Every structure is written in C-alpha cells, then in structure tokens.
Amino acid sequence: LERGGLYSVYVGSSAIGQGLETAFAQIAADALEVTIDRIRGVFHGTTSYVGDGYGAYHSRSVVMGGSAILDAAAKLRETIRTRAAQRLNCQASAVEIFEGMKVVGPDGSSIALNELSGESISAEGAFLNKKHTYTYGAHAAHVAVDPKLGHVELLDYVVVADCGRIINPLTVHGQTVGSVVQGLGGAMMEHLVYDQDGQLLTGSLADYLIPTASDFPNIRAVMLEQHPSPINPLGAKGAGEGGIIAAGGVMANAVANALSSLQVQPRELPLTPTRIWELVQAARS
C-alpha cells in the first residue's frame, strides 16, 4: 500500500510482451476490491522486493504469479485490518475495508487508507502447485497448393482453445493469434540454411524470412471458458504456447490432404515452394 492509498504489485514472473501487467493489475484490483486505477503499477525484475524470479515459460505466469497475487492481496487486507484495529481499539476481525478507500470499526469510526499508507504496509504471497494445468485446443487450416510451383497459400486458419478462466480476453486473443503466426512462420518460411562449409546463409533478415502482417489471412481464434482449472484459485490455464505448438503439424496435414492424389506426405519443415515441388516431383516419378 503506497502513499496516497494506491497499490503497487511486485512479481517474480517476467513480462515479455504477453500483457501480464494488465492481467496482474486486474487480479490485484479484484482481490483488493478496488478499481483498477488504484493499482499504481505492476513491476517485475525488482529483486529488492521479490528475491526470486521465475521467468516467463511453461505457460504458467498467470497461473502461478496470479495465484500468488491473490495470496498477497489477502494477507495485505489482513495486515491493513490489524493496523487499523490498533488505532480503532478493536479486534482486527471487526474491521471492514470499505471500497478500498477507508477502514471502518464496529462503532462506525473510520480511518482513510491514505492515512495508513504512510506506515509502509506490505505483504508477500506465494503459490505452490505440484500439479500442472493443461490447455486443450484444436487447430484447422485450409490451404491451396500449386503442384507446378510448389506454392502453398493459406486461405483460412481456425484455432479453438480451452483456457480455463480468462482474465483478459483481448490479451489472450492477441497472444493466441500472435503465437499462431509465429508457428506459421516456422512452418512455411523460417529456415537456418548452411553451405557445405558450415557457413550460415540465412544470417540476416534479408535471407531469413519471418512472417509479416500481410503474409497470412485473418486468424480466427475462439477462446473457451467452459472448464476452469480446479487446481489453482483463479481457475486459469496457460495460454502462451497453445497457438504455436500445433501450427506445423496442421499445415503439414493440410498440404498432405491437398496433394493426397499424389500421396505426398511432408515430413520436414518449412513447407517452402522448393521443398513442396521436390516432393511432388518425387511422387510423380
């Protein structure tokens, strides 16, 4: 609890562009029963406040970090009640926090939180989970393949994911679409090529192709909240990696289906025009 009655959140999970600051601020605001504008900021990589960092991997930042925020918020509210009870001469259990703005004693007397905030009130929370959460989903791709040129055009792509309880729909949607596009880049464009002497030939962005906004059609992403996870208090499941994992397989299957009359079975990525053309020629011979 900062001066002025605002709150700051310090986390061990790392934000790398996945929108954690927004999601964590929402979780903290809900747990503290305040509006989100009362959250001054979400900070990571600050070892003076959080000694251990846990990176951003295993699609677990919201599951682990968010659950730890719930724990810290509950402890902070209890600490606020205890501090207020000392001033109000009552039991902490009799103190109520009213709209995150003031504390009220059993006799109706109150203290504004910004008065207590000068006393440096803080709390730490943690979450330990020995079971993993899993996100379930399905991907489907519609492609058109030119067997003469080996060119593969992606016409449509749909991804459906069961993310448990979704904290922020926009960030989850954006992260899913972004990871699908990253997966499509690996499936169709990105390739480390070396010459016979072991020299890298694709060492710059002029040679190593990466996807841009104009390379693929609109990705249709459907997020489901029908089955919250039972093993964390948020009911959340990871949403960071589900978009990228299936992209290579679904694109290879789509190309195989398009060229089923030739019995072409792609077994390597990326699905470049040269590689597809060679597969077609091999099948015809």
N, C-alpha and C positions, 0 to 999 in steps of 0.2 A: 504494500500500500504506500504510494508515493505522496509527497506533499500536494495539497490541493484535492486530495481524495481520488486521485487517479491510480490506476493499477498498471504495473509492468510485469511482463511474463518473461522469464529466462528459461530456456530449454536446452537440453543436450542433443536434441535432434537437429540436423542441419537442413537448412532451406537452400535448395539449389534451383529454384525456379518453379517448383511444383505447387506454389500457393500456400505453403504451410503457415505463413504469417497470418493470412486471413482466416484459415480454418482454426488455428490455435486461438486467435483472438475471439472467434465465435464461441469456442468451447469454454474459454475462460469467462467470457461475459455471461453465458448461460449459467455456469456453475456458481458464479459470484452474484447472480441475479441483478446484473446491471446492464445498461445499454452498451453497445459495442464502442461507442465514442468515449466511454470511460476507461477503455484499455489504451494506455499511452503508447504501447508498442510491444512487439514480440521480438526478443533478441536471442540469437544463438551464437555459439562460438565464444562465449564470455566465461572463461574459466574462473574468474574471480567470483562468479555467482554459482556456476554449475561446473564442478570439478571434472566430471567425466562427460565426454562427447560420444555420441552413438551414430554419427554419420547419417547417411540417407540411403539405406539399402534394405533389401528383403521386403519392400512394400509395407513397412511397418511404422512409419513415422507418426501417423495419426493414431494407429492402434496403441503404440507404446507411449509416445510423447503426449498424445491427447489424454490418455488414461491417467498419466502422471499429473497432468494439469488438473484433472478432476480431483485427485487426491490432495494436491497442494491447495486448491481452492477451498476444499472442505476444512483443511487444517487452518487456513488463513481466517476463515469465517469464525472458527472456534477461538482462535487467538484474539480476534477483534472482540468477541463476546467477553473473553476473560479480562482483557484490558479495560473494556467499558464497565464491567461489573465492579472493578476496583474503584472506579470513580462514582458509580451509582450506588455503591454499598448494597449489592445484591448478589445472588448466585448467577454464575455465567449462564446457566440453563434458563434463567428467567429473562435474559436479554434478547431482544429481537432486533435484527438488522432490517431497517425499513427502506426498501427500494434502493439499497446500496448507497444511501445518502446519509443516514443517521442511525444511531443505535438508541433503542427505547427500553427503559426499565419497566418493571412491573407497576410502578406508581405513575407511569406516564412521563416521567422526566426523560430528557433525551440529550444526546451529545452528537454533534455533527461529525461525520467521519473525517472531514478535513482538519478537525481539531486533534483527532487521534493520529492522523498521518504523520505528525511531527515526531512521533515516538518510534519511528522506524520499525514498522510491523511487517514481518515477512514470514513465510512458511515454505517448507520444501516438501515435494511429493515425489513418489516413485511408483512404478508399476512393474511387477514381475509376473511373467506368464510363461509357464512351461509347456503350453500347448500353442500350436500355430494356427493362425487363421488362413483360410484359403479362399481366393476369389474364383468363382466359376464363371465361364463365359463361352461364347461361340462366335466364330468369325465366318463370313461368307464373302466370296469375291466373284465378280462377273467380268470376264476378260474376253478380248478379241485378239486372235493370233493370226498374223500373216505368215503362212508357211514358206512363202517365197523369200521373204526378207528376214524372217525371224523376229519381227517386231511384235511386242506384247503391249496391248493397250488396256489399261484398267478402266472399265466402264462404270462399275459400282462396287462399293465395299460397305458391308454392314458388320458392326460389332455389337454384341449384347453382353453385358457384364452384370453379375450379381455382386454388388459392392457392400452388402450389408446396409447399415445405416450411413447415409451420405450426409456429411457435414456441410459441404458447399457444392451444390450441383454444377455450377459453372466451372469451378476449378477441376472437378472430377471429369467433366466432359472434355475440357480443354486438354487435360493430361492424357486422357484416353486417345483422343484424336491425334495428339502430338506423338504419342508412342506408336500408334499405328503407322503414321507417316515415316517415323524413324525405322520401323520394321520393314516398310515397303522400300525404303532406300537401300537397306541391306539385302533385300530380296531381289531387287531389279537393277541397282545402279552401283553401289559401293563395292570396290574390289581392290585389294592390295596386289599389285602385279609386279613381279620381279623379272629381270632378264636372266640370261644363262649364267651371268657372273654374280648373281645375287644382288644386283643394284635395284633399288626401288624405282619403278617407273611412274608410280602414281603418288608422288610425294607432295603435290600441290593441289589446290582446289581447281586448277585448270585441267588436271588429269583425273583426280579422284572425285567422281561425281557424287553429289549429295542432293537430296530432294529439295525442291523449292515449292512455293505455294501454287505454282501453275503446272506442276508435273502430274498431279493426281486429281481426280474428281472430288466432290464433296464426300467426306467420310460420314456415314450415318452411324452415330453411336447412341445406343439405348442403355440407360443405366437402371437397374432394378434394385428395389429396396425391400423385397418381399421376405428375405430371410436374414435378419440381423444376427451377427455372431453372438453366441451365448457365452463366450469365454473372455470378454472384456466389457467393462461397464458402458462403453459407448455403443456397443453392438456393431462396430465398424470392421471392415475388411480392407486389406490393401488394394489399392487401385493403380499403383505405379507401373507395374510390369505386364499386366494382362494384355495391353494393347500391342506390345511388341513381340511377345513370345510366339503367337500363332501366325504372324504375318507371312513368314517364309513358307511354312507348310501349306497354308491355304492358297497362296499364289502358285506354288508348285502343283498342287492338286488341280487348280483351275486350269492351268496350262495343259496338264495331262488330259483333263477332260475335253478341252478344246481340240486337242490333237489325238483324241482316242482312236480315230480311224487309222492313224499311222502307228498306234501303240507306242507313242513317245512318252517316256517316263523321266522327267527331270530329276536328277539326283544330286545336283550341285547348284549352289547359288553363287553369284547373282544370275538371274534369268536374262542375260544380255542377248541382244539380237544375234550376235555371233554364235553364242552357245546354243540358242534355240535352233538356228539354221543348221548347225552341225548335227544336232540331234535328229532333225528332220531328214537330212541327207543320209545319215547312218541308218535310219529306219527304212528309207526307200531303197537302200542298197541291199 
